[in-house]
Amino acid sequence: MPQPTRRHALGAFVVKELRHILRDRQTLTILLLLPLAQVVLFGFAIRTDVNDIRLAVVDPAPDDATRSLRDRFTGTDRFRVVASAPSAERLEPLFRRGEVDVALVFAPGFSRALATGAAAPLQLITDASNPSTGSTMQTYASAVIAAWQRERVTRAPASGAGGPVVIDPQVRMLFNPTLESVNLFVPGLIALVLTLVSAQMTAISLSREKERGTMEILLVSPLRPWQIIVGKVAPYLLLAFANVLTALAAAWLVFAVPFRGSLVLLLASSTLYTLVGLALGTLIAARTGSQLTAMTASMMGTMLPSTLLSGMIFPIASLPLPLQLVSHVVPARWFIVVVRGIMLKGAGLAHLWQELAVLTLMLAVLMVAAIRSFKPRLA
C-alpha cells in the first residue's frame, strides 16, 4: 500500500527533524528565549510617559513662596531635585553633562510680584535634545505650576492677601528649540549602524570561517590568536569609520542636524565604540557553535539592547529598575550620550569623559574575554 508508506515516511522525517532540533541545545534555547525576550523588552521599553525627571532649582532669594513651589515639584512622583544654584550661570554645564532635565529659575522679585498681584517672573528651562520627552517634561512642569497657582488663588481670599495670583512662566527649550525629531533619531542611528557593522557582522563572519573549516588553517599558521582577531576585524573597523563619515554627511546635508561640537572627538569616540562592538562580536563568535546561533545571539545581545535599552528612542528613566540596571552594560547607552552631547549640545571631553571611560573599560574587558575564549574554543 503506497499511501500508508508515504505517511510513515513523512512521520519518520518529522521525528528525525524534531530530534535534530532537540539535540542542538544551543539553538533550541535561543529559539525559545528570543520571542520571550522580545515580548518582555518591548513591553517594558515602549513607554510614552516620563518618570524620574531631574530638576535643578535656581533661587537667588529663597522664601516661603519659592520653597512652596519647589516642594510642590518634589511632592510629585515624577520630579527629583538634583541641584540647587544661586544663579542661572551654573546650569549650562549641568545640562551639557546630561545631569539635569528641567530647570526652575526664580527671579529675585518673584515673591514680591505675587504679593502685589503682578505677573511673577519664572523661567522653565528644558533639555529638548530628545524632543518627545522634552515636550512631555515641559507639560508636566507646567501642570505642576498651574496646580500650585490654583491652590494659591483659593487660599488668597481666606488669608486676606491682596491681588490675584499671576505667574508668567517663560518657557525655554535647550539644544533643540524647534523639537525636530530627526535630531533625536540620527545620532541614535549612527550607534545602531556601527553596532550592525562591528558586532553583528563580525560575529557572523568569524562563525562562517569556523563552519567552513578555514579557521583551523589559520590556527596552525605562525599567527597568534590576537593577530588572527586583529586581521579579521580590521576591515570592519575601516568600514565602520567610513559609515560614520557618510552618516554625518547625510545628517548635515539631508536632515540639517546641527553639529555644535568637535568632529575629531566624535570620530575618536566612534572608533572607540566600534572597537567595543568588534570585541563583542568576536566574543560571541568564539562562544557559539554555528553561524545561525551567532547571528541570533548577536541580535539578542547587540541590536535589541541597542534599540530598546540605550535611550535611543525611549527614556531610560521610564524603564523598570531591573532594566535600568541592565542598560548600564549596553555600550550603545554610553555612546548615544556622547554623540548627542557632541552634536546637539557642543559638549567636550570635560563633559563626556565618564561615558568614554566606561566604553574604554568595556573594550578592555571584552578584548581579554574574546582572546581567552578564542584560543580554547578553536585551537
C-alpha positions as CSV (number, residue, x, y, z in Angstrom):
1,M,0.0,0.0,0.0
2,P,1.8,3.2,-1.1
3,Q,-0.2,5.7,0.8
4,P,0.5,4.4,4.3
5,T,4.2,4.1,3.4
6,R,4.3,7.7,2.4
7,R,2.6,8.7,5.6
8,H,5.0,6.6,7.6
9,A,8.0,8.2,5.8
10,L,6.6,11.7,6.5
11,G,6.2,10.9,10.1
12,A,9.6,9.5,10.4
13,F,11.1,12.5,8.7
14,V,9.3,14.9,11.1
15,V,10.5,12.9,14.1
16,K,14.0,13.0,12.7
17,E,13.9,16.8,12.3
18,L,12.5,17.2,15.8
19,R,15.3,15.1,17.3
20,H,17.8,17.1,15.3
21,I,16.5,20.4,16.8
22,L,16.3,18.9,20.3
23,R,20.0,17.7,20.1
24,D,21.1,21.3,19.2
25,R,20.5,22.6,22.7
26,Q,22.2,26.0,22.0
27,T,19.9,26.8,19.0
28,L,16.8,25.4,20.8
29,T,17.4,27.6,23.8
30,I,17.8,30.7,21.7
31,L,14.7,29.9,19.6
32,L,12.6,29.5,22.8
33,L,14.1,32.5,24.7
34,L,14.2,35.0,21.8
35,P,10.4,35.5,21.5
36,L,10.1,35.8,25.3
37,A,12.9,38.3,25.4
38,Q,11.4,40.4,22.6
39,V,8.0,40.5,24.3
40,V,9.4,41.5,27.7
41,L,11.8,44.1,26.3
42,F,9.2,45.7,24.0
43,G,6.6,45.5,26.7
44,F,8.7,47.4,29.3
45,A,10.6,49.7,26.9
46,I,7.8,51.1,24.8
47,R,6.5,53.7,27.1
48,T,5.5,57.3,26.3
49,D,5.4,58.5,29.9
50,V,8.5,60.0,31.5
51,N,9.5,59.3,35.1
52,D,12.3,60.4,37.4
53,I,12.7,63.9,35.9
54,R,15.9,65.5,37.3
55,L,15.1,69.1,38.4
56,A,17.5,71.9,39.1
57,V,16.3,74.9,41.1
58,V,17.8,78.4,40.8
59,D,16.5,80.5,43.7
60,P,18.6,83.6,44.5
61,A,16.3,84.7,47.3
62,P,14.6,81.7,48.9
63,D,11.4,82.5,50.8
64,D,8.1,80.8,51.7
65,A,6.6,81.2,48.2
66,T,9.6,79.7,46.3
67,R,10.0,76.9,48.8
68,S,6.3,76.1,48.5
69,L,6.5,75.8,44.7
70,R,9.7,73.7,45.0
71,D,8.0,71.4,47.5
72,R,5.1,71.1,45.1
73,F,7.5,69.6,42.5
74,T,9.2,67.3,44.9
75,G,5.8,66.2,46.2
76,T,5.0,64.6,42.8
77,D,6.3,61.1,41.8
78,R,7.9,62.5,38.6
79,F,10.4,65.2,39.7
80,R,13.5,64.9,41.8
81,V,15.6,67.9,42.7
82,V,19.3,67.1,41.9
83,A,20.8,70.5,42.0
84,S,20.3,73.9,43.6
85,A,22.1,77.1,42.4
86,P,22.0,80.8,43.3
87,S,22.3,81.8,39.6
88,A,21.4,80.5,36.2
89,E,25.0,80.6,35.1
90,R,25.5,77.3,36.9
91,L,23.0,75.5,34.8
92,E,24.9,75.2,31.5
93,P,27.5,72.6,32.5
94,L,24.8,70.6,34.2
95,F,22.7,70.4,31.0
96,R,25.8,69.7,28.8
97,R,26.8,66.8,31.1
98,G,23.2,65.5,30.9
99,E,22.8,65.7,34.7
100,V,19.7,67.8,34.6
101,D,16.5,67.5,32.6
102,V,14.5,70.6,33.7
103,A,15.5,73.8,35.5
104,L,13.2,76.0,37.5
105,V,14.6,79.6,37.7
106,F,13.1,82.1,40.1
107,A,13.6,85.8,39.5
108,P,14.6,87.9,42.6
109,G,11.3,89.6,42.6
110,F,9.1,86.5,42.4
111,S,7.5,86.7,45.9
112,R,7.1,90.5,45.7
113,A,5.2,90.2,42.4
114,L,3.0,87.6,43.9
115,A,2.2,89.8,46.9
116,T,1.3,92.8,44.7
117,G,-0.7,90.9,42.1
118,A,1.8,91.5,39.3
119,A,2.9,88.7,37.0
120,A,5.5,86.8,38.9
121,P,8.6,86.1,36.7
122,L,9.6,82.5,36.4
123,Q,11.7,80.7,33.8
124,L,11.3,77.0,32.9
125,I,14.2,75.5,31.0
126,T,14.0,72.0,29.5
127,D,16.6,69.8,27.8
128,A,14.9,69.2,24.4
129,S,17.7,67.1,22.8
130,N,15.0,64.4,23.0
131,P,12.0,66.3,21.6
132,S,9.4,63.8,22.7
133,T,10.5,63.6,26.3
134,G,11.4,67.3,26.3
135,S,7.9,68.4,25.4
136,T,6.4,65.9,27.9
137,M,8.6,67.1,30.7
138,Q,7.7,70.7,29.8
139,T,4.0,69.7,30.0
140,Y,4.4,68.0,33.4
141,A,6.3,71.0,34.8
142,S,3.7,73.5,33.5
143,A,0.9,71.4,35.1
144,V,2.6,71.5,38.5
145,I,3.0,75.3,38.3
146,A,-0.6,75.7,37.2
147,A,-1.9,73.5,40.1
148,W,0.2,75.5,42.6
149,Q,-1.2,78.7,41.1
150,R,-4.8,77.5,41.5
151,E,-4.1,76.5,45.1
152,R,-2.7,80.0,45.9
153,V,-5.8,81.5,44.3
154,T,-8.1,79.6,46.5
155,R,-6.1,80.4,49.6
156,A,-5.9,84.2,48.8
157,P,-9.4,85.2,49.9
158,A,-9.2,83.3,53.1
159,S,-5.8,84.8,54.0
160,G,-6.7,88.3,53.0
161,A,-3.9,88.6,50.5
162,G,-4.3,91.4,48.0
163,G,-4.4,91.0,44.3
164,P,-4.8,87.9,42.0
165,V,-2.1,85.3,41.9
166,V,-0.5,85.5,38.4
167,I,2.6,83.5,37.3
168,D,4.2,84.2,33.9
169,P,6.4,81.2,33.2
170,Q,8.9,81.8,30.3
171,V,9.5,78.5,28.5
172,R,12.9,77.8,27.0
173,M,13.8,74.6,25.2
174,L,17.6,73.9,25.1
175,F,19.6,72.3,22.2
176,N,16.5,71.6,20.1
177,P,14.2,74.5,20.3
178,T,12.2,73.5,17.2
179,L,11.6,70.0,18.6
180,E,12.8,68.3,15.4
181,S,12.6,64.6,15.9
182,V,15.3,63.9,13.3
183,N,17.8,65.5,15.8
184,L,16.9,62.6,18.2
185,F,17.0,59.7,15.8
186,V,20.0,60.5,13.6
187,P,22.6,60.3,16.4
188,G,21.0,57.1,17.6
189,L,21.0,55.6,14.2
190,I,24.8,56.2,14.0
191,A,25.1,54.0,17.0
192,L,22.8,51.4,15.5
193,V,24.7,51.3,12.2
194,L,28.0,50.9,14.0
195,T,26.6,48.1,16.1
196,L,25.4,46.3,13.0
197,V,28.7,46.6,11.1
198,S,31.0,45.9,14.0
199,A,29.4,43.5,16.4
200,Q,26.9,41.6,14.3
201,M,28.8,41.3,11.1
202,T,32.0,40.3,12.9
203,A,30.2,37.5,14.8
204,I,28.7,36.2,11.6
205,S,31.9,36.4,9.6
206,L,34.0,34.6,12.2
207,S,31.3,31.9,12.7
208,R,31.2,31.4,8.9
209,E,35.0,30.8,9.0
210,K,34.5,28.2,11.7
211,E,31.8,26.4,9.8
212,R,33.9,26.2,6.6
213,G,36.9,24.9,8.4
214,T,39.2,27.7,7.2
215,M,39.8,28.9,10.8
216,E,41.8,25.7,11.5
217,I,44.2,26.6,8.7
218,L,44.8,30.0,10.3
219,L,45.3,28.4,13.7
220,V,48.2,26.2,12.5
221,S,49.9,29.2,11.0
222,P,52.5,31.3,12.8
223,L,49.9,33.9,13.7
224,R,48.8,34.1,17.3
225,P,45.1,34.2,18.2
226,W,45.1,38.0,18.9
227,Q,46.8,38.6,15.5
228,I,44.1,36.5,13.8
229,I,41.4,38.5,15.5
230,V,43.0,41.8,14.5
231,G,43.4,40.7,10.9
232,K,39.7,39.6,10.8
233,V,38.2,42.7,12.4
234,A,40.5,45.4,10.9
235,P,38.5,45.7,7.6
236,Y,35.2,46.1,9.6
237,L,36.9,48.9,11.6
238,L,37.7,50.8,8.4
239,L,34.2,50.1,7.1
240,A,32.6,51.4,10.3
241,F,34.8,54.5,10.1
242,A,33.5,55.1,6.5
243,N,29.9,54.6,7.7
244,V,30.4,57.3,10.4
245,L,31.6,59.8,7.7
246,T,28.7,59.0,5.4
247,A,26.1,59.2,8.2
248,L,27.4,62.6,9.3
249,A,27.4,63.9,5.8
250,A,23.7,62.7,5.4
251,A,22.9,64.3,8.8
252,W,24.3,67.7,7.7
253,L,23.3,67.7,4.0
254,V,19.9,65.9,4.0
255,F,18.5,66.3,7.5
256,A,20.2,69.6,8.6
257,V,21.0,68.2,12.0
258,P,23.1,70.7,14.0
259,F,26.7,70.0,14.8
260,R,28.0,72.1,17.7
261,G,30.9,70.1,19.0
262,S,34.3,68.7,17.9
263,L,34.5,66.5,14.8
264,V,37.8,65.0,16.0
265,L,36.2,64.0,19.3
266,L,33.2,62.4,17.6
267,L,35.4,60.4,15.2
268,A,37.6,59.3,18.1
269,S,34.6,58.3,20.2
270,S,33.1,56.4,17.2
271,T,36.3,54.5,16.7
272,L,36.3,53.5,20.4
273,Y,32.7,52.4,20.2
274,T,33.4,50.4,17.0
275,L,36.3,48.6,18.8
276,V,33.9,47.7,21.6
277,G,31.5,46.3,19.1
278,L,34.2,44.3,17.3
279,A,35.4,42.8,20.6
280,L,31.8,41.9,21.5
281,G,31.2,40.3,18.1
282,T,34.4,38.3,18.4
283,L,33.4,37.0,21.8
284,I,30.0,35.9,20.5
285,A,31.6,34.1,17.6
286,A,34.0,32.3,19.9
287,R,31.2,31.2,22.3
288,T,28.8,30.0,19.6
289,G,28.9,26.9,17.5
290,S,27.2,27.9,14.3
291,Q,26.6,30.8,12.1
292,L,22.9,30.8,12.8
293,T,23.4,30.8,16.5
294,A,26.0,33.6,16.3
295,M,23.6,35.7,14.2
296,T,20.7,35.1,16.7
297,A,22.9,35.7,19.7
298,S,24.4,38.9,18.2
299,M,20.9,40.2,17.5
300,M,19.8,39.5,21.1
301,G,23.0,40.8,22.6
302,T,23.5,43.9,20.5
303,M,20.7,45.0,18.3
304,L,17.7,44.7,20.7
305,P,19.5,46.2,23.7
306,S,20.9,49.0,21.5
307,T,17.4,49.8,20.2
308,L,15.4,49.5,23.4
309,L,17.8,49.9,26.4
310,S,20.1,52.7,25.2
311,G,17.8,55.7,25.4
312,M,17.8,55.9,21.6
313,I,14.0,56.1,21.4
314,F,12.6,55.7,24.9
315,P,14.0,57.3,28.0
316,I,15.9,55.0,30.3
317,A,14.2,56.6,33.4
318,S,10.9,55.2,32.2
319,L,12.2,51.6,32.3
320,P,11.7,49.4,35.4
321,L,14.6,49.4,37.8
322,P,15.9,45.9,36.7
323,L,16.1,47.0,33.1
324,Q,17.7,50.3,34.1
325,L,20.5,48.3,35.8
326,V,20.9,46.1,32.7
327,S,21.2,49.2,30.5
328,H,24.5,50.1,32.2
329,V,26.2,47.2,30.4
330,V,24.8,48.2,27.0
331,P,27.6,50.1,25.2
332,A,25.1,52.0,23.0
333,R,23.7,53.7,26.1
334,W,27.0,55.4,26.7
335,F,27.8,56.1,23.1
336,I,24.5,57.7,22.3
337,V,25.1,60.2,25.2
338,V,28.4,61.0,23.7
339,V,27.0,61.5,20.1
340,R,24.1,63.7,21.3
341,G,26.3,65.6,23.6
342,I,28.8,66.5,20.8
343,M,26.3,67.1,18.0
344,L,23.4,68.8,19.8
345,K,25.0,70.3,23.0
346,G,28.5,71.1,21.9
347,A,29.9,69.1,24.9
348,G,33.6,68.4,25.1
349,L,35.8,65.9,26.7
350,A,35.4,67.6,30.1
351,H,31.7,66.8,30.0
352,L,31.8,63.3,28.4
353,W,34.9,61.7,29.9
354,Q,32.9,59.5,32.2
355,E,31.0,57.9,29.3
356,L,34.2,57.5,27.3
357,A,35.9,55.9,30.4
358,V,33.1,53.4,30.6
359,L,33.5,52.5,27.0
360,T,37.2,52.1,27.4
361,L,36.7,49.8,30.4
362,M,34.2,47.7,28.3
363,L,36.7,47.4,25.5
364,A,39.4,46.1,27.8
365,V,37.1,43.6,29.4
366,L,35.7,42.3,26.2
367,M,39.0,42.1,24.4
368,V,40.5,40.0,27.2
369,A,37.4,37.8,27.3
370,A,37.4,37.4,23.5
371,I,41.1,36.5,23.2
372,R,40.8,33.9,26.0
373,S,37.6,32.4,24.6
374,F,39.0,32.4,21.1
375,K,42.0,30.2,21.8
376,P,40.5,27.3,23.8
377,R,37.4,27.2,21.6
378,L,39.2,27.0,18.3
379,A,42.7,25.8,19.0
